[in-house]
Amino acid sequence: MRYNFDFASLQEYWPEFLRGALMTLEMTVIACVLGLVIGVFCAIGRRGKRKWLATLCGAYVEIVRNTPYLIQIFFIFFGLASAGLKLPIFAAAVLTMVFNVGAYTAEIVRAGMDTIHPGQIEAAEALGLSTPQIYWDVILRPSLERVYPSLSGQFVLMMLSSSVTSQISAEELTGVANSVQSESFRSFETFIVVAVLYFAMAMLLKFAFHLFGQAIFPRRRRLGTPL
Amino acid sequence: MRIKKLLAATATAVAALWLAAAPVAHADQLDDIMKAKKIRIAVAMGIPLFAFVDKEVKATGSDVETARLIAKDMGVELELVEITNAARVPTIQTRKADLLIATLAITPERKKVVDFTIPYATLDIIVAGTEGNAIKGYDDLNGKKIGLTRATVNDSMVTKGAKGAEVVRFEDDATLITAAVSGQLDVVSTQTAVLAAMNEKRPQSPLKVKFVQQELNLGIALPQGEDRLKEWVNTWIKTNFQNGKMNAIFATFHDRDLPQDLLTRQ
């Protein structure tokens, strides 16, 4: 079986690949920002004193982390429509990503919060800091700095799993690839191109997270050591 | 140093893959099938009436039964290769199957990369929508959301014909049906059998045929250059069309007969 590689025939599809890659990045950025917000609140809720809230947050995390992403996508996409709520495809795809990445983020953030020594929190209470102050300055900021590498890893992973949303017709990079290969009949080449694009995007994201981390964690920037 | 080692290991792995895929003196596919006493026939599951899973979770449909009859007449064992729509042409290109019987329409573009037998069945592809949608042709689709299955003739015709439409592509007919049934879609481009399956599950507002896009001639696809295998299947189609066996299978599932002039079509 001989295979003649022909990348030239893919040249005309370049704008489509680019459009797909941009959509993947767009979806990832929105999902990560919203997912982080949900994750932080969910972690706080899980650690808090209100039993029902802790149970609720715990249930959300366990359900998302123990079911396949594809099933969650179908459930949300078809479930919402059956319930009469019709979202545009892009919004539906991003919603499934937020729902998914929120739970993983919650666990990572919670793990970070658990590393804060109780003595530090007691000290803050003794100094008369308010609860929001304690959460922001004593717990959240150092713990986010500590778990920042795993958080950025999780977000890169989310970018890669977003390929699954092509199943509900989101025209992101994998969706575009499937269309291109069915039109050009150059499936091997198409998927090589897409793999390279995903790799480049993952590297780009990693670099962006690195820069962002340097910007928001001055301690790390100045000392260059992990907390 | 470590990077160098890693690179070397990767290079070796790639080279090994290359060799594995390298030309083994290629024998004739028909001989290979006879020698192995097994034929691999690819079908795209989840297409109502053509290839689907029945109540006993058994694969059936006119495509699947045609595959069974071919294997039986060849006197070999049948291995059904179940694939998705978008994988139909690549499956044959990469020889993951000997034959493909999967509602694949004979088109000039596909003929460049795979070989086709003479037609074995036909299919009407249509645009359908709910009562409120006034659609008479491709122009009326502009600005509308239209659902279809990726890598089908519907896909290329709608993409070319209705540039202003928002085309929503699903990976297989089963997902397209679910999208229509759950209410995600009001307008679809598909084939009559799929439409019937949709309407069965949404009796409250059925989708009506708005216009027929084309009548397609479906062919059995096989890798290029397998002329003896192609000749065998062509003869089989002629024989079984004339003795009525093929029509019997088709009519069982589709409630209509194959067109009289099927064999003369290209």
Chai-1 contact restraints between the chains, C-beta under 6 A:
chainA,res_idxA,chainB,res_idxB,connection_type,confidence,min_distance_angstrom,max_distance_angstrom,comment,restraint_id
A,M1,B,A21,contact,1.0,0.0,6.0,A-B,restraint_1
A,R2,B,P23,contact,1.0,0.0,6.0,A-B,restraint_2
A,F78,B,T178,contact,1.0,0.0,6.0,A-B,restraint_3
A,F78,B,S182,contact,1.0,0.0,6.0,A-B,restraint_4
A,A81,B,S182,contact,1.0,0.0,6.0,A-B,restraint_5
A,A81,B,G183,contact,1.0,0.0,6.0,A-B,restraint_6
A,A81,B,Q184,contact,1.0,0.0,6.0,A-B,restraint_7
A,S82,B,S182,contact,1.0,0.0,6.0,A-B,restraint_8
A,Q167,B,E171,contact,1.0,0.0,6.0,A-B,restraint_9
A,S169,B,V168,contact,1.0,0.0,6.0,A-B,restraint_10
A,S169,B,R169,contact,1.0,0.0,6.0,A-B,restraint_11
A,S169,B,F170,contact,1.0,0.0,6.0,A-B,restraint_12
A,N178,B,A86,contact,1.0,0.0,6.0,A-B,restraint_13
A,N178,B,R150,contact,1.0,0.0,6.0,A-B,restraint_14
A,S182,B,A86,contact,1.0,0.0,6.0,A-B,restraint_15
A,S182,B,A151,contact,1.0,0.0,6.0,A-B,restraint_16
A,F185,B,V89,contact,1.0,0.0,6.0,A-B,restraint_17
A,F185,B,V113,contact,1.0,0.0,6.0,A-B,restraint_18
A,S187,B,P90,contact,1.0,0.0,6.0,A-B,restraint_19
